[in-house]
Amino acid sequence: METIQENKIRLKTLGNLSLEGSQFSRPKPLLLLTYLVLEGSQSRRHLAELFWLTDNRMKSLSMVFTLLRQVLGEGLLVDAKIAQTSISSDVKDLLNALDRSDWQIANELYSGAFLQDYVFDEGATELEEWVLETREQLAQRMQDAIINLAEGAAKQQDYKQASKLAERAYQLAGLAGTDLGQLERLYPLLCSGNSSVALLVRRDAESYGVVLDQTCEEARAHFSQAKSELNHLPIRATSFIGRDVELTEIENLFTKSGISLLNLVGTAGIGKTRLALQFAFEQQKIASFEDGIYFFPLDVLTDYSVVPQSLLSHLGISQSENLDAVDQLVSFFAKRKSLLVFDNFEHLIEAAGCLSDLVKRCPHLKILVTSRETLNLEEEYVF
């Protein structure tokens, strides 16, 4: 078999599984290659036990490596114990775009569900679970990315495009699921473009006991207002009732006690996000943070090391080649009276040091965090 140069080969996993730049099409070797692309260096024994159920699994693995090396050349590195690959792939490009908060590139790259038509061997339960879990996680991150794109379009009064993007995000519900928070973001986007899908979203919300009742005119008014204000908060489709005591206490902690980093800690589902957002909306109404209020959801990120870079992208700031990302953030917020709201920090605790740097070096910045865990920072006040 003729060897193809690595830089001409690209693994395609979104939609149909294929090796672009090659006629090689055997499903199991390509699935193994996909696993190496996403999971990194792996032991030969683990790969053999995961992909084969037969007694001669190590021999089968060696045969697959021989076939792949004929195609990939130095793009596949295998020794007596481990295997790894350096080939490019659409799924890695997609994950990189999502980590950079480059929603437009991510939307262009997502050409279909992860390995959507792959047929598994009988008994390959663990491998199938890995594919299904990866498929769901990618769909969830894409749903959020597309909603972000749609909200950007709506703030530019391009309601037709906003509605079209929101419809695509809703179509991902079959893979990603859709919680109440997503429904509340989708509904005004769909209403702004008079989409019939708004009725489906409204029915879904009713199953949570929530009534979404914005009109097209109200949705457009919200987005028009959001464009002119210094805030990056999601548009609300429902009202907030109760918990005034907590709101007052949060305000007192920030304004009277001089706290700069406040962490709302609690178990899943108790309303941490809703409380944090309501506080942000209340502060927006009274213009407490004259240089902007920014909401930064972290549930779509998987790598703690990219948090500073993702925040820069979220703020619309191009990362400098000469400055560290945290230094750029400090430069941006150093003289600004702003509020940063980080949602779902619990799986990125290793990135908490970035928050410590920001509040130490930016005297007018306040940070509100929601998390299931404490951040273990000296500057942190746990609520």
Phi, psi and chi 1 to 4 in degrees:
 res  aa     phi    psi   chi1   chi2   chi3   chi4
   1 MET       -  135.7 -175.3 -179.3  -62.8      -
   2 GLU   -73.6  131.6 -178.0 -178.6   -2.8      -
   3 THR   -76.8  134.8  -59.0      -      -      -
   4 ILE  -106.6  138.2  -60.6  176.3      -      -
   5 GLN   -60.8  139.7  -64.7  -62.4  -43.7      -
   6 GLU   -57.7  -38.4  178.9 -167.1  -14.8      -
   7 ASN   -72.3   -5.7   59.4    3.8      -      -
   8 LYS  -102.7   -1.4  -65.8 -177.9  179.9  179.0
   9 ILE  -107.4  141.7  -99.9 -175.3      -      -
  10 ARG  -148.0  131.3 -174.5  167.5 -176.6  -97.8
  11 LEU   -83.7  126.0 -178.9   65.1      -      -
  12 LYS  -107.2  122.8 -176.0  178.5 -176.6  -59.8
  13 THR  -123.5  -14.1   65.8      -      -      -
  14 LEU   -89.7  108.7  -59.1  171.7      -      -
  15 GLY    96.2 -128.0      -      -      -      -
  16 ASN   -79.4  142.9  -64.0  -36.3      -      -
  17 LEU   -82.8  124.4  177.3   61.0      -      -
  18 SER  -157.3  166.6   64.8      -      -      -
  19 LEU  -115.9   96.4 -161.2   58.1      -      -
  20 GLU   -66.7  135.9  -64.0  175.0  -21.9      -
  21 GLY    93.2    4.7      -      -      -      -
  22 SER  -147.5  155.4  168.0      -      -      -
  23 GLN   -93.4    1.8  -65.7 -177.3   -6.3      -
  24 PHE   -66.7  128.3 -172.7   84.6      -      -
  25 SER  -140.4   13.2   60.0      -      -      -
  26 ARG   -67.9  124.0  -63.0 -168.7 -178.7 -173.8
  27 PRO   -61.0  -50.0  -21.6   32.8      -      -
  28 LYS   -64.8  -45.5 -178.0  171.3  -77.6 -169.6
  29 PRO   -58.6  -36.9  -27.6   36.4      -      -
  30 LEU   -70.5  -33.4  -68.0 -177.1      -      -
  31 LEU   -67.7  -41.2 -179.9   59.9      -      -
  32 LEU   -61.8  -40.1 -172.1  146.5      -      -
  33 LEU   -63.2  -40.6 -167.8   59.5      -      -
  34 THR   -60.2  -42.3  -57.4      -      -      -
  35 TYR   -61.0  -42.7 -169.8   82.2      -      -
  36 LEU   -66.2  -37.3  -71.5  175.8      -      -
  37 VAL   -61.5  -44.2  163.5      -      -      -
  38 LEU   -87.1  -34.1  -75.8  174.3      -      -
  39 GLU   -99.7   -8.6  -60.1  -61.7  -31.7      -
  40 GLY    79.8 -165.1      -      -      -      -
  41 SER   -55.7  133.8  176.8      -      -      -
  42 GLN  -133.9  150.7  -60.7  -68.7  -43.1      -
  43 SER   -73.7  147.6   73.7      -      -      -
  44 ARG   -61.2  -39.4  -66.5 -179.3   67.0  137.5
  45 ARG   -63.6  -42.6 -179.5  164.6  -63.5  -79.8
  46 HIS   -61.9  -43.6  170.7   67.2      -      -
  47 LEU   -62.4  -42.6  -67.5  172.2      -      -
  48 ALA   -63.2  -42.9      -      -      -      -
  49 GLU   -72.0  -29.0  -67.7  174.8   -9.6      -
  50 LEU   -78.0  -37.5 -179.0   62.5      -      -
  51 PHE   -97.8  -16.3  -80.2   82.1      -      -
  52 TRP  -133.5  144.1  -75.2  -84.7      -      -
  53 LEU  -106.2   -5.2  -56.4  175.1      -      -
  54 THR   -85.6  166.7   57.0      -      -      -
  55 ASP   -69.0  -29.3  -66.6  -25.5      -      -
  56 ASN   -95.6   36.6   61.1  -14.8      -      -
  57 ARG   -62.9  -36.7   54.6  172.6   66.7   97.6
  58 MET   -65.8  -37.6  -65.9  -60.8  -68.6      -
  59 LYS   -66.6  -40.8 -178.2  178.4  179.8 -179.5
  60 SER   -62.6  -40.4  -63.0      -      -      -
  61 LEU   -63.4  -43.4  177.4   64.5      -      -
  62 SER   -61.1  -39.1  -65.2      -      -      -
  63 MET   -64.9  -40.1  -68.2  174.7   61.7      -
  64 VAL   -65.8  -41.7  163.9      -      -      -
  65 PHE   -60.1  -40.6  -77.7  153.1      -      -
  66 THR   -60.8  -44.9  -61.5      -      -      -
  67 LEU   -63.2  -45.2  -70.2  172.8      -      -
  68 LEU   -68.2  -37.0  -72.4  174.3      -      -
  69 ARG   -66.2  -32.4  -86.6 -170.2  -60.1 -134.9
  70 GLN   -63.3  -28.3  -70.1  175.7  -14.7      -
  71 VAL   -92.0  -42.8  177.1      -      -      -
  72 LEU   -93.5  -19.4  -57.8  176.7      -      -
  73 GLY    59.4 -126.8      -      -      -      -
  74 GLU   -74.0   -2.3  -64.7 -179.0   -2.9      -
  75 GLY   -71.9  -13.4      -      -      -      -
  76 LEU  -123.4  119.7  178.8   67.4      -      -
  77 LEU  -109.8  121.5  -59.8  177.5      -      -
  78 VAL  -134.3  132.5 -179.7      -      -      -
  79 ASP  -125.6 -161.5   60.8   23.6      -      -
  80 ALA   -67.4  -20.7      -      -      -      -
  81 LYS  -119.6  -36.4  -67.4 -175.1  176.9 -179.4
  82 ILE  -127.9  166.8   65.6  166.8      -      -
  83 ALA  -139.9  145.5      -      -      -      -
  84 GLN  -155.2  160.7   56.9 -172.4  -30.1      -
  85 THR  -133.9  153.2 -176.6      -      -      -
  86 SER  -122.2   13.3   59.7      -      -      -
  87 ILE   -72.6  156.9   67.4  165.6      -      -
  88 SER   -80.4  159.2   63.2      -      -      -
  89 SER  -155.2  153.7   67.2      -      -      -
  90 ASP   -67.5  -33.8   57.8   -8.4      -      -
  91 VAL   -71.2  -36.3   68.2      -      -      -
  92 LYS   -68.9  -39.2  -70.7  -65.8  -73.4 -173.3
  93 ASP   -61.7  -39.7  -69.3  -18.1      -      -
  94 LEU   -64.0  -46.7  174.1   66.2      -      -
  95 LEU   -62.6  -38.8  -71.3  170.4      -      -
  96 ASN   -63.9  -41.1  -71.7  -24.7      -      -
  97 ALA   -64.7  -41.5      -      -      -      -
  98 LEU   -65.9  -40.4  -70.8  168.5      -      -
  99 ASP   -66.0  -28.7  -73.9  -18.2      -      -
 100 ARG   -85.0   -2.0  -63.4 -167.6  -49.2  -91.8
 101 SER    59.9   31.9  -59.6      -      -      -
 102 ASP   -89.8   80.0 -165.2  -24.8      -      -
 103 TRP   -63.8  -36.2  -45.4  128.4      -      -
 104 GLN   -65.8  -46.7 -174.6   59.8   50.3      -
 105 ILE   -62.9  -42.0  -66.5  -63.8      -      -
 106 ALA   -60.6  -42.0      -      -      -      -
 107 ASN   -63.5  -36.7 -171.2   40.0      -      -
 108 GLU   -72.2  -33.7  -66.1  169.5    1.0      -
 109 LEU   -76.6  -29.5  -74.9  169.1      -      -
 110 TYR   -78.5   89.6 -167.2   75.0      -      -
 111 SER   -94.5    0.9   56.3      -      -      -
 112 GLY   165.6  172.8      -      -      -      -
 113 ALA   -66.1  149.9      -      -      -      -
 114 PHE   -60.6  119.9  178.2   69.2      -      -
 115 LEU    46.9   49.1  -56.1 -177.2      -      -
 116 GLN   -64.9  -27.4   63.4 -177.4   15.5      -
 117 ASP  -110.5   12.8  -64.3  -36.2      -      -
 118 TYR   -70.3  134.7 -168.5   88.0      -      -
 119 VAL  -106.3  121.7  178.7      -      -      -
 120 PHE   -88.8  151.9  -66.1   89.0      -      -
 121 ASP   -67.3  151.8  -66.1  -21.4      -      -
 122 GLU   -64.0  130.9 -174.5  175.8   -7.8      -
 123 GLY    92.9   -4.7      -      -      -      -
 124 ALA   -83.5   56.8      -      -      -      -
 125 THR   -64.5  -47.4  -54.6      -      -      -
 126 GLU   -63.6  -41.0 -175.4  178.1   -8.8      -
 127 LEU   -67.3  -41.6 -164.7   55.5      -      -
 128 GLU   -63.7  -39.8 -174.6  172.2    3.9      -
 129 GLU   -62.8  -38.7  -72.3  177.6   -7.3      -
 130 TRP   -62.2  -44.0  174.4   78.8      -      -
 131 VAL   -65.1  -45.3  169.4      -      -      -
 132 LEU   -65.3  -40.1  -66.6  176.4      -      -
 133 GLU   -66.3  -42.3 -177.7  177.7  -19.6      -
 134 THR   -64.0  -41.6  -56.4      -      -      -
 135 ARG   -59.9  -44.3 -176.6 -177.8  -62.8  163.9
 136 GLU   -66.8  -43.4  179.9 -179.2   -9.0      -
 137 GLN   -63.5  -41.5  -70.9  175.1  -10.2      -
 138 LEU   -65.2  -41.0  -72.7  173.3      -      -
 139 ALA   -64.5  -38.5      -      -      -      -
 140 GLN   -64.1  -44.2  -73.1  173.6  -16.2      -
 141 ARG   -67.2  -36.5  -64.4 -168.0   66.9 -178.9
 142 MET   -69.3  -37.3  -82.6  -51.0  -54.8      -
 143 GLN   -59.2  -45.0 -171.9  179.4   63.9      -
 144 ASP   -65.9  -40.8 -172.1   77.4      -      -
 145 ALA   -62.0  -43.8      -      -      -      -
 146 ILE   -68.4  -36.9  -64.3  170.3      -      -
 147 ILE   -64.0  -39.5  -67.6  175.0      -      -
 148 ASN   -60.8  -42.0  -76.4  -30.2      -      -
 149 LEU   -61.4  -44.8  -91.2 -177.8      -      -
 150 ALA   -62.4  -41.8      -      -      -      -
 151 GLU   -65.0  -35.5  -71.5  174.8  -19.1      -
 152 GLY   -64.2  -41.8      -      -      -      -
 153 ALA   -65.0  -40.1      -      -      -      -
 154 ALA   -64.9  -38.0      -      -      -      -
 155 LYS   -68.4  -18.6  -70.9  176.6 -177.6  179.5
 156 GLN   -94.2   10.3  -62.4  -59.9  -40.7      -
 157 GLN    64.9   20.0  -79.4   75.3   62.4      -
 158 ASP   -92.5   74.9 -171.3   -8.4      -      -
 159 TYR   -71.5  -28.3  -59.2  117.5      -      -
 160 LYS   -64.0  -46.9 -178.0  177.3  180.0 -179.5
 161 GLN   -67.6  -38.7  176.2   67.2    1.4      -
 162 ALA   -61.1  -44.6      -      -      -      -
 163 SER   -66.6  -40.0 -179.8      -      -      -
 164 LYS   -62.5  -44.0 -178.0  178.9  177.9 -179.2
 165 LEU   -65.9  -39.8  -72.9  165.8      -      -
 166 ALA   -63.4  -36.9      -      -      -      -
 167 GLU   -63.0  -40.9  -72.0  175.1   -3.3      -
 168 ARG   -64.8  -41.2 -172.6 -176.7 -174.9 -154.5
 169 ALA   -62.0  -39.9      -      -      -      -
 170 TYR   -67.8  -32.4 -176.9   70.0      -      -
 171 GLN   -63.8  -23.1  -71.6  169.6   -3.0      -
 172 LEU   -78.4   -3.9  -71.4  174.7      -      -
 173 ALA   -59.5  -31.4      -      -      -      -
 174 GLY   -63.1  -27.5      -      -      -      -
 175 LEU   -99.0  -42.0  -64.5  173.5      -      -
 176 ALA   -94.6  -19.1      -      -      -      -
 177 GLY    74.6  167.2      -      -      -      -
 178 THR  -144.6  116.6  -53.2      -      -      -
 179 ASP   -88.9  178.3   59.9   21.8      -      -
 180 LEU   -62.1  -38.8  179.5   58.1      -      -
 181 GLY   -60.0  -41.8      -      -      -      -
 182 GLN   -67.0  -39.8  -62.4  -70.6   59.9      -
 183 LEU   -62.3  -39.4  -65.3  173.8      -      -
 184 GLU   -67.5  -26.8  -70.0  177.4  -34.2      -
 185 ARG   -81.7  -36.3  -66.3  177.6   68.9 -169.3
 186 LEU   -71.6  -37.8  -76.3  169.4      -      -
 187 TYR   -58.8  -51.9 -171.4   71.8      -      -
 188 PRO   -64.4  -30.9   19.6  -31.1      -      -
 189 LEU   -64.4  -44.6  -68.5  164.7      -      -
 190 LEU   -68.9  -39.2  -65.9  164.7      -      -
 191 CYS   -64.1  -37.4  -72.8      -      -      -
 192 SER   -61.9  -28.1   71.6      -      -      -
 193 GLY  -106.6   14.6      -      -      -      -
 194 ASN    54.6   40.9  -79.4  -43.1      -      -
 195 SER   -79.8  138.6  171.2      -      -      -
 196 SER   -68.2  -19.2   59.5      -      -      -
 197 VAL   -66.4  -19.1  178.1      -      -      -
 198 ALA   -57.3  -34.2      -      -      -      -
 199 LEU   -65.2  -37.9  -67.0  175.1      -      -
 200 LEU   -66.2  -41.7  -59.6  177.3      -      -
 201 VAL   -64.8  -39.6  171.3      -      -      -
 202 ARG   -62.1  -41.2 -177.5  171.2 -176.7  170.5
 203 ARG   -66.1  -38.7  -69.8  171.4 -171.7  165.0
 204 ASP   -62.0  -41.5  -70.7  -13.7      -      -
 205 ALA   -65.5  -34.6      -      -      -      -
 206 GLU   -62.9  -27.1  -72.8  173.6   -6.7      -
 207 SER   -68.5  -18.4   68.3      -      -      -
 208 TYR   -92.6    0.0  -71.0   91.1      -      -
 209 GLY    81.1   20.6      -      -      -      -
 210 VAL  -117.1  134.9  173.5      -      -      -
 211 VAL  -103.2  119.4  176.8      -      -      -
 212 LEU   -96.2  122.7  -56.9  177.8      -      -
 213 ASP  -136.2   23.3   55.6    2.9      -      -
 214 GLN   -72.2  144.2  -84.4 -173.5  -37.8      -
 215 THR   -90.7  169.9   65.4      -      -      -
 216 CYS   -59.2  -44.3  174.9      -      -      -
 217 GLU   -65.2  -40.0  -69.3   73.5   19.6      -
 218 GLU   -66.7  -41.1  -71.5  171.6  -23.0      -
 219 ALA   -62.4  -45.6      -      -      -      -
 220 ARG   -65.2  -35.9  -69.4 -174.4  177.0 -172.7
 221 ALA   -65.0  -40.1      -      -      -      -
 222 HIS   -61.5  -46.9  -84.6  -56.1      -      -
 223 PHE   -68.1  -37.1  -73.2  116.2      -      -
 224 SER   -63.6  -40.0  178.5      -      -      -
 225 GLN   -67.6  -40.4 -178.6 -177.2   17.0      -
 226 ALA   -62.5  -34.0      -      -      -      -
 227 LYS   -64.4  -36.8  179.7 -175.2  177.6 -177.1
 228 SER   -86.2   -9.0   62.1      -      -      -
 229 GLU  -103.3  154.0  -67.4  177.1  -16.8      -
 230 LEU   -84.8   71.8  -75.6  172.2      -      -
 231 ASN  -151.3  158.5   76.4   86.1      -      -
 232 HIS  -128.4   51.5  -68.4 -109.5      -      -
 233 LEU   -98.9  143.6  -59.2  177.8      -      -
 234 PRO   -64.9  151.2   22.7  -31.9      -      -
 235 ILE   -76.7  132.9  -56.9  -59.9      -      -
 236 ARG   -86.4  141.5  -66.4  177.1  -62.9  176.4
 237 ALA  -111.3   -4.9      -      -      -      -
 238 THR  -133.6  161.2   56.2      -      -      -
 239 SER   -86.8  165.2   58.3      -      -      -
 240 PHE  -115.7  124.3 -175.8   89.4      -      -
 241 ILE  -122.4  134.1  -60.4  174.2      -      -
 242 GLY    84.8 -176.6      -      -      -      -
 243 ARG    64.1   29.0  -53.9 -172.5   74.6  171.1
 244 ASP   -63.7  -32.4  -68.6  -22.7      -      -
 245 VAL   -62.5  -45.8  173.0      -      -      -
 246 GLU   -63.5  -41.8  -70.1   97.4  -32.9      -
 247 LEU   -60.6  -43.5  -72.2  171.9      -      -
 248 THR   -65.1  -40.6  -60.3      -      -      -
 249 GLU   -66.7  -39.4 -171.1  166.2   -7.9      -
 250 ILE   -62.4  -43.9  -67.9  171.3      -      -
 251 GLU   -62.3  -42.0 -177.4  174.4    8.9      -
 252 ASN   -64.1  -39.6  -72.6  -21.1      -      -
 253 LEU   -63.0  -41.2  -72.7  169.4      -      -
 254 PHE   -74.0  -44.7  -91.0  139.2      -      -
 255 THR   -90.3  -36.2   59.0      -      -      -
 256 LYS  -100.5  -29.8  -64.2 -179.1 -179.3  179.3
 257 SER   -95.5   -7.4  -58.1      -      -      -
 258 GLY    73.3   17.6      -      -      -      -
 259 ILE   -74.1  137.9  -69.2  168.1      -      -
 260 SER  -106.1  -23.0  -64.2      -      -      -
 261 LEU  -131.9  108.8  175.3   56.2      -      -
 262 LEU  -116.8  128.4 -179.6   61.9      -      -
 263 ASN  -113.5  116.5 -173.6    3.8      -      -
 264 LEU   -85.3  106.2  -55.1 -177.2      -      -
 265 VAL  -106.8  134.8  177.8      -      -      -
 266 GLY  -178.9  169.9      -      -      -      -
 267 THR   -72.6  167.8   56.8      -      -      -
 268 ALA   -64.7  140.7      -      -      -      -
 269 GLY    88.2    3.2      -      -      -      -
 270 ILE   -92.5   -0.6   65.6  169.2      -      -
 271 GLY    98.9   25.4      -      -      -      -
 272 LYS   -61.8  -45.1  -60.9 -174.4  -62.3  -63.8
 273 THR   -64.6  -45.3  -59.6      -      -      -
 274 ARG   -61.1  -40.4  -67.7  -65.6  -61.8  -83.7
 275 LEU   -66.0  -44.9 -178.0   59.4      -      -
 276 ALA   -62.8  -43.4      -      -      -      -
 277 LEU   -65.7  -39.7  -84.2  174.2      -      -
 278 GLN   -64.5  -39.5 -174.6   60.5   25.5      -
 279 PHE   -60.1  -43.3  173.2   74.9      -      -
 280 ALA   -62.5  -42.6      -      -      -      -
 281 PHE   -64.6  -40.1  -77.4  119.0      -      -
 282 GLU   -63.8  -40.9  -65.5  -68.4  -22.6      -
 283 GLN   -68.6  -33.1  -62.4  -53.3  -58.2      -
 284 GLN   -63.5  -41.4  174.8 -171.5  -47.5      -
 285 LYS   -64.1  -35.9  -76.0 -165.4  -63.1 -175.7
 286 ILE   -98.7    8.5   61.8  176.3      -      -
 287 ALA    55.0   44.4      -      -      -      -
 288 SER   -70.7  -30.0  -63.8      -      -      -
 289 PHE  -116.4   91.1  -64.3   91.5      -      -
 290 GLU   -67.6  -17.7   57.8 -165.8   44.4      -
 291 ASP  -104.7   12.4  -64.7  -52.1      -      -
 292 GLY   120.4  149.2      -      -      -      -
 293 ILE  -121.9  129.1  -61.1  174.2      -      -
 294 TYR  -126.0  129.8  -56.8   86.7      -      -
 295 PHE  -106.7  124.9  178.8   72.2      -      -
 296 PHE  -126.4   96.3 -169.9   37.8      -      -
 297 PRO   -74.3  132.0   26.6  -31.3      -      -
 298 LEU  -104.7   -4.0  -65.4  169.6      -      -
 299 ASP   -66.2  -18.3   51.7  -11.1      -      -
 300 VAL   -86.4   -8.7  -62.3      -      -      -
 301 LEU   -93.6  145.8  -65.2 -176.5      -      -
 302 THR  -119.4  -13.6   56.8      -      -      -
 303 ASP  -119.3  114.9 -177.5   -2.7      -      -
 304 TYR   -62.2  -26.9   74.9   90.2      -      -
 305 SER   -70.2  -16.8   66.9      -      -      -
 306 VAL   -97.7    4.4  -57.8      -      -      -
 307 VAL   -57.2  -49.0  168.8      -      -      -
 308 PRO   -61.0  -42.9  -23.5   34.6      -      -
 309 GLN   -65.1  -39.7  -64.7   90.3  -31.3      -
 310 SER   -65.8  -37.0  -63.8      -      -      -
 311 LEU   -65.6  -40.2 -179.2   54.5      -      -
 312 LEU   -57.7  -48.0  -78.3  175.5      -      -
 313 SER   -62.3  -40.2  179.2      -      -      -
 314 HIS   -61.3  -32.6 -164.3   72.1      -      -
 315 LEU   -84.6   -4.8  -63.6  170.0      -      -
 316 GLY    79.0   25.9      -      -      -      -
 317 ILE  -106.1  127.3  -56.8  171.2      -      -
 318 SER   -75.9  133.8  -60.9      -      -      -
 319 GLN   -71.2  133.1 -173.0  173.6   -4.9      -
 320 SER   -80.7  145.9  168.9      -      -      -
 321 GLU   -76.7  -19.7  -64.3 -178.9   -1.0      -
 322 ASN  -102.6  -13.7  -57.8  -40.8      -      -
 323 LEU  -118.3  142.1  -81.5  178.9      -      -
 324 ASP   -64.6  146.8  176.8   76.7      -      -
 325 ALA   -59.0  -40.2      -      -      -      -
 326 VAL   -65.2  -39.6  174.4      -      -      -
 327 ASP   -62.1  -37.7  -70.7  -22.9      -      -
 328 GLN   -64.7  -41.1  -85.0 -169.7  -91.4      -
 329 LEU   -64.2  -41.3  -69.9  170.3      -      -
 330 VAL   -61.8  -42.7  169.4      -      -      -
 331 SER   -60.7  -36.9  177.5      -      -      -
 332 PHE   -71.7  -42.5 -179.0   80.9      -      -
 333 PHE   -97.4   -5.5  -74.1  112.7      -      -
 334 ALA   -53.5  -41.6      -      -      -      -
 335 LYS  -112.2   11.1  -62.9 -178.5  179.1 -179.9
 336 ARG   -99.7  140.2  -75.5 -179.0  163.8   87.7
 337 LYS   -94.7   94.2 -173.7  177.8 -178.9 -177.9
 338 SER  -132.4  161.8  -62.0      -      -      -
 339 LEU  -119.9  127.4  172.4   67.1      -      -
 340 LEU  -109.6  126.4  -93.9  176.2      -      -
 341 VAL  -112.9  115.0 -178.7      -      -      -
 342 PHE  -103.2  122.1  -70.3   91.4      -      -
 343 ASP  -106.8  133.2 -169.5   32.4      -      -
 344 ASN    66.8   63.9  -65.6  -43.3      -      -
 345 PHE   -87.8   -8.8 -144.8  104.4      -      -
 346 GLU   -61.2  -28.4   60.4  -86.0   -9.3      -
 347 HIS   -93.2    4.8   66.2  -64.6      -      -
 348 LEU  -129.8   34.8  -61.5  168.4      -      -
 349 ILE   -55.6  -31.8  -63.1  -63.8      -      -
 350 GLU   -61.4  -19.7  -64.8   91.8  -22.5      -
 351 ALA   -89.2    2.0      -      -      -      -
 352 ALA   -62.3  -26.9      -      -      -      -
 353 GLY   -58.4  -29.6      -      -      -      -
 354 CYS   -61.2  -40.7  169.1      -      -      -
 355 LEU   -66.5  -39.2  -52.0 -170.0      -      -
 356 SER   -60.2  -45.6  178.7      -      -      -
 357 ASP   -60.0  -42.1  -75.8  -16.9      -      -
 358 LEU   -64.4  -48.1  -73.5  174.8      -      -
 359 VAL   -72.0  -27.6  -65.5      -      -      -
 360 LYS   -70.0  -36.7  -77.3  179.3  180.0  177.0
 361 ARG  -102.2   -7.0  -60.1  166.0   64.8 -174.2
 362 CYS  -122.7   93.7  -56.1      -      -      -
 363 PRO   -64.2  -22.9   21.4  -32.4      -      -
 364 HIS  -102.2    1.7  -51.7  -65.7      -      -
 365 LEU   -88.1  136.4  177.8   66.2      -      -
 366 LYS  -117.2  141.3  -58.2  -69.3 -174.2 -178.4
 367 ILE  -125.7  127.7  -64.1  179.2      -      -
 368 LEU  -114.9  127.3 -180.0   61.1      -      -
 369 VAL  -121.1  142.6  175.4      -      -      -
 370 THR  -112.7  137.8   75.2      -      -      -
 371 SER  -162.1  156.1  176.2      -      -      -
 372 ARG   -87.6   -7.2  -60.8  179.6 -166.2  177.9
 373 GLU  -135.5  159.3  -58.4  177.5   16.0      -
 374 THR   -75.6  158.3   61.0      -      -      -
 375 LEU   -91.8  -11.0  -54.8  179.7      -      -
 376 ASN    59.4   44.6  -61.9  -44.1      -      -
 377 LEU  -112.0  146.4  -63.8  174.8      -      -
 378 GLU   -62.4  -36.1 -179.1 -178.7   -7.2      -
 379 GLU   -80.9   -7.9  -58.5   80.7    8.8      -
 380 GLU   -78.3  134.3  173.2 -171.4   18.1      -
 381 TYR  -112.2  124.7 -175.1   92.5      -      -
 382 VAL   -95.6  126.6  176.7      -      -      -
 383 PHE  -110.3      - -177.7   81.8      -      -
